[in-house]
Amino acid sequence: MNKDIIFGMPSLIEFKSLEENIGLCNKLGLKFIELNMNLPQFQVPHMLRKEFRNSVKNSDLFFTLHLQEEINIADFNEKIKEAYVETVCDAIEVAKECEMPILNMHMNSGIYFTLPNKKEYLFEQYSQSYMDNIKKFAEIISKKLKGAPIKICIENTGNYDKLFITNAVSELLRYDCFRLTWDIGHDHSSGNKDAPFILKNIKYLQHMHIHDAIKKENHLPAFTGEIDMKSKLEIAKKYNCRCVLETKTVYGLEKSVKALKKINLL
C-alpha cells in the first residue's frame, strides 16, 4: 500500500485544550484532528471565538467535527427536534469559518418500548412521521451547505440492521451534501450488522474511524484485535477516505501509529 491515506486523531478526554491535542497530533505525524462536540471546550460559541479560529488557522493541521452523539434530527417533540437541527446548522457555521471538510454524525435509533418478547422502536412504529422529519432535515442542510466544500458523513453505530435507519440514511444520501463514515470497530462489535449496507453504498464512503476490536470491546489500537485491518485500509485507500485513528488515549494512538509505520503507511 502506498502512503496516500490521510490519518488523523480524535480529540482526547485526557486533554483539556485544543493546543494539547495539536501538540500530540504534530508529534505523531498525523494530519488532522476530529473535534468532539460532546466536550465542553468544543461547543459552538467557543469555537467561533477569534482565539479558537486563529489557533485552527495557524496550525499546519486541518480539522473535522464530530457532532454530539445524542443528536436526534427526527425527535417527535418539535422544540427538541428544532434545537438539534439548529445545533447542526450552528456546527456548519463553525465548519465554514474553520475550513473543516467533514462533520461526522450518528443516526439516533430513538426511544423504544420494551414488550415481553421484543423492543418496539417508535421510529419504526411511526415510520411516516420519522421519514417526514428526515426529509425536512435533508432539505434544510442541503440548502445550508449549497456551494460549500463540506460533507456530513453519517457514521454507523451497529444499528444498520434496523430498516427504518437504513431507509433514513438512504434518503439522506440522495442529497449531495451527505456521505458515509465507516466505523470498523462499531461494525465488528455489532456482529458486522453495518457492513452489508455500507458495502452496498460504498460509492458514498468518504470517512473512516479506524480502531480494532475483540468481540464487544472496541477502540483498541490498530492491529491488536480481531479486525482484518489491512483489508479495511485498502478500502480507505481505494475510496480516498480520511481516517481517524479512533483510539481514545495517548497510549492507544501511539501504539496505532507505531503499527502503521511498520507497514509503511505513516
C-alpha positions as CSV (number, residue, x, y, z in Angstrom):
1,M,0.0,0.0,0.0
2,N,1.2,3.5,-0.8
3,K,1.4,6.3,1.7
4,D,-1.6,8.1,0.4
5,I,-4.1,7.6,3.3
6,I,-4.7,10.7,5.3
7,F,-4.7,9.8,9.0
8,G,-5.9,11.9,11.9
9,M,-6.8,11.5,15.6
10,P,-9.8,12.3,17.8
11,S,-9.8,15.0,20.4
12,L,-8.9,13.2,23.7
13,I,-10.6,13.4,27.1
14,E,-7.0,13.3,28.5
15,F,-6.5,16.8,27.2
16,K,-8.4,20.0,28.2
17,S,-7.3,22.3,25.4
18,L,-7.1,22.4,21.6
19,E,-3.4,23.2,21.9
20,E,-2.6,19.9,23.7
21,N,-4.4,17.9,21.0
22,I,-2.5,19.8,18.3
23,G,0.8,19.1,20.1
24,L,0.2,15.4,20.1
25,C,-1.1,15.3,16.5
26,N,2.1,17.0,15.3
27,K,4.3,14.7,17.4
28,L,2.7,11.6,15.9
29,G,2.9,12.9,12.3
30,L,-0.9,12.9,11.8
31,K,-2.7,15.4,9.6
32,F,-5.9,16.3,11.3
33,I,-8.0,16.2,14.5
34,E,-11.6,15.3,14.8
35,L,-13.0,17.6,17.4
36,N,-15.8,16.1,19.5
37,M,-18.7,18.4,20.3
38,N,-19.7,16.5,23.4
39,L,-16.7,18.1,25.1
40,P,-17.4,21.5,26.8
41,Q,-14.3,23.1,25.1
42,F,-15.7,22.3,21.7
43,Q,-19.1,23.9,21.9
44,V,-20.1,26.3,19.1
45,P,-19.7,29.6,21.0
46,H,-16.2,28.7,22.0
47,M,-15.2,27.5,18.5
48,L,-16.5,30.7,17.0
49,R,-14.2,32.9,19.2
50,K,-11.4,34.6,17.4
51,E,-8.8,32.9,19.6
52,F,-10.0,29.5,18.7
53,R,-10.3,30.2,15.0
54,N,-6.8,31.7,15.0
55,S,-5.4,28.5,16.7
56,V,-7.0,26.4,14.0
57,K,-5.9,28.6,11.1
58,N,-2.4,29.0,12.3
59,S,-1.9,25.2,12.7
60,D,-0.4,23.1,10.0
61,L,-3.3,20.6,10.6
62,F,-6.9,20.5,9.4
63,F,-9.9,19.6,11.5
64,T,-13.1,17.7,11.2
65,L,-16.0,17.9,13.6
66,H,-17.9,15.1,15.4
67,L,-21.4,16.2,16.2
68,Q,-22.9,15.4,19.6
69,E,-23.7,11.7,19.7
70,E,-27.1,12.3,21.2
71,I,-28.4,14.5,18.3
72,N,-31.8,13.3,17.2
73,I,-32.9,15.0,14.0
74,A,-36.3,13.2,14.0
75,D,-37.5,13.7,17.6
76,F,-41.3,13.8,17.7
77,N,-41.1,16.8,20.1
78,E,-41.0,19.8,17.7
79,K,-39.0,22.1,20.0
80,I,-36.4,19.4,20.8
81,K,-36.0,18.5,17.1
82,E,-35.6,22.1,16.2
83,A,-32.9,22.5,18.8
84,Y,-31.0,19.5,17.4
85,V,-31.3,20.8,13.8
86,E,-30.2,24.2,14.9
87,T,-27.2,22.7,16.6
88,V,-26.2,21.0,13.3
89,C,-26.7,24.3,11.4
90,D,-24.5,26.1,14.0
91,A,-21.8,23.4,13.6
92,I,-21.9,24.0,9.8
93,E,-21.1,27.7,10.5
94,V,-18.1,26.6,12.6
95,A,-17.0,24.3,9.7
96,K,-17.3,27.1,7.2
97,E,-15.3,29.5,9.5
98,C,-12.6,27.0,10.2
99,E,-12.5,25.3,6.8
100,M,-13.5,21.9,8.1
101,P,-14.3,19.5,5.3
102,I,-16.3,16.9,7.3
103,L,-19.0,16.8,10.0
104,N,-19.4,13.3,11.4
105,M,-23.0,12.4,12.6
106,H,-24.6,9.4,14.3
107,M,-28.1,8.2,13.4
108,N,-30.2,8.1,16.6
109,S,-32.4,5.0,16.9
110,G,-34.7,6.8,19.2
111,I,-36.9,5.6,22.1
112,Y,-38.2,2.0,22.2
113,F,-40.9,0.3,24.4
114,T,-39.8,-3.0,25.9
115,L,-42.5,-5.5,25.3
116,P,-42.5,-9.1,26.7
117,N,-41.0,-10.5,23.6
118,K,-39.3,-7.6,21.8
119,K,-38.3,-4.0,21.7
120,E,-40.7,-1.8,19.7
121,Y,-38.9,1.3,18.3
122,L,-41.1,4.3,18.0
123,F,-39.4,5.5,14.8
124,E,-40.3,2.1,13.2
125,Q,-43.9,2.2,14.6
126,Y,-44.4,5.8,13.3
127,S,-42.3,5.5,10.2
128,Q,-44.1,8.1,8.2
129,S,-43.6,10.9,10.8
130,Y,-40.0,9.7,11.2
131,M,-39.3,9.9,7.4
132,D,-41.0,13.2,7.1
133,N,-38.6,14.6,9.7
134,I,-35.6,13.1,7.9
135,K,-36.6,14.6,4.6
136,K,-37.1,18.1,6.2
137,F,-33.7,17.8,7.8
138,A,-32.1,16.8,4.5
139,E,-33.7,19.8,2.7
140,I,-32.6,22.3,5.4
141,I,-29.0,21.0,5.5
142,S,-28.8,20.8,1.7
143,K,-29.7,24.5,1.4
144,K,-27.3,25.4,4.3
145,L,-24.4,23.6,2.6
146,K,-25.1,24.7,-1.0
147,G,-21.8,25.6,-2.7
148,A,-19.7,24.7,0.4
149,P,-16.9,22.1,0.3
150,I,-18.3,20.3,3.3
151,K,-19.9,16.9,3.7
152,I,-21.9,15.5,6.6
153,C,-20.7,11.9,7.0
154,I,-23.1,9.5,8.6
155,E,-21.4,7.1,11.0
156,N,-22.6,3.5,11.6
157,T,-23.1,2.6,15.2
158,G,-24.2,-1.0,15.0
159,N,-27.8,-0.1,14.0
160,Y,-27.9,-0.7,10.3
161,D,-29.9,-3.9,10.9
162,K,-32.9,-1.6,11.5
163,L,-34.8,-0.9,8.3
164,F,-36.0,2.5,9.5
165,I,-32.4,3.6,10.0
166,T,-31.1,2.4,6.6
167,N,-34.2,3.9,4.9
168,A,-33.4,7.2,6.5
169,V,-29.7,7.1,5.6
170,S,-30.6,6.1,2.0
171,E,-32.9,9.2,1.9
172,L,-30.1,11.5,3.2
173,L,-27.7,10.0,0.6
174,R,-29.9,11.3,-2.2
175,Y,-28.5,14.7,-1.3
176,D,-25.0,15.6,-2.4
177,C,-24.0,17.0,1.0
178,F,-24.3,13.6,2.7
179,R,-21.8,10.8,2.7
180,L,-20.8,7.8,4.8
181,T,-18.4,7.1,7.6
182,W,-17.4,3.5,8.2
183,D,-16.5,2.9,11.9
184,I,-14.9,-0.5,11.6
185,G,-14.8,-1.1,15.3
186,H,-18.5,-0.4,15.9
187,D,-19.3,-2.7,12.9
188,H,-17.2,-5.6,14.3
189,S,-18.6,-5.3,17.8
190,S,-22.2,-5.3,16.5
191,G,-21.5,-8.6,14.7
192,N,-21.0,-6.9,11.3
193,K,-24.5,-5.6,11.2
194,D,-23.5,-2.5,9.4
195,A,-21.2,-3.8,6.7
196,P,-23.8,-5.0,4.2
197,F,-25.4,-1.6,3.9
198,I,-22.1,0.2,3.7
199,L,-20.7,-2.1,1.1
200,K,-23.9,-1.7,-0.9
201,N,-23.4,2.0,-0.8
202,I,-19.6,2.1,-0.9
203,K,-19.5,4.8,-3.5
204,Y,-20.6,7.2,-0.8
205,L,-17.8,6.3,1.6
206,Q,-15.6,9.3,2.4
207,H,-14.5,8.9,6.0
208,M,-13.5,6.1,8.3
209,H,-12.9,5.5,12.0
210,I,-10.1,3.1,12.4
211,H,-9.8,1.1,15.7
212,D,-9.5,-2.5,16.5
213,A,-11.9,-4.7,18.4
214,I,-12.2,-8.0,20.2
215,K,-15.8,-9.1,20.4
216,K,-17.7,-6.3,22.1
217,E,-14.6,-4.5,23.2
218,N,-13.5,-1.8,20.7
219,H,-11.5,1.4,20.4
220,L,-8.4,-0.8,20.7
221,P,-5.1,0.2,19.0
222,A,-4.8,-0.9,15.3
223,F,-3.6,-4.5,14.8
224,T,-4.2,-5.6,18.4
225,G,-7.6,-7.2,17.8
226,E,-9.7,-9.4,15.5
227,I,-10.4,-7.0,12.6
228,D,-8.7,-7.6,9.2
229,M,-7.1,-4.2,9.4
230,K,-5.2,-4.4,6.1
231,S,-8.3,-5.1,4.0
232,K,-10.1,-2.1,5.6
233,L,-7.1,0.2,4.9
234,E,-7.2,-1.0,1.3
235,I,-10.8,0.2,1.1
236,A,-9.8,3.5,2.7
237,K,-7.1,4.0,0.1
238,K,-9.4,3.0,-2.8
239,Y,-12.1,5.4,-1.8
240,N,-9.7,8.2,-0.7
241,C,-11.0,8.2,2.8
242,R,-9.8,10.4,5.6
243,C,-9.1,8.0,8.6
244,V,-9.4,8.9,12.2
245,L,-7.4,6.6,14.4
246,E,-10.2,6.4,16.9
247,T,-8.4,5.0,20.0
248,K,-9.3,7.2,22.9
249,T,-6.0,7.5,24.7
250,V,-2.5,8.8,24.1
251,Y,-1.1,5.3,24.6
252,G,-3.6,3.8,22.1
253,L,-2.7,6.4,19.5
254,E,1.0,5.9,19.9
255,K,0.6,2.2,19.5
256,S,-1.6,2.6,16.4
257,V,0.9,5.0,14.8
258,K,3.8,2.6,15.5
259,A,1.9,-0.3,13.9
260,L,1.1,1.8,10.8
261,K,4.7,2.8,10.5
262,K,5.7,-0.8,10.4
263,I,3.7,-1.4,7.2
264,N,4.9,1.9,5.7
265,L,1.6,3.8,5.9
266,L,3.0,6.6,8.1
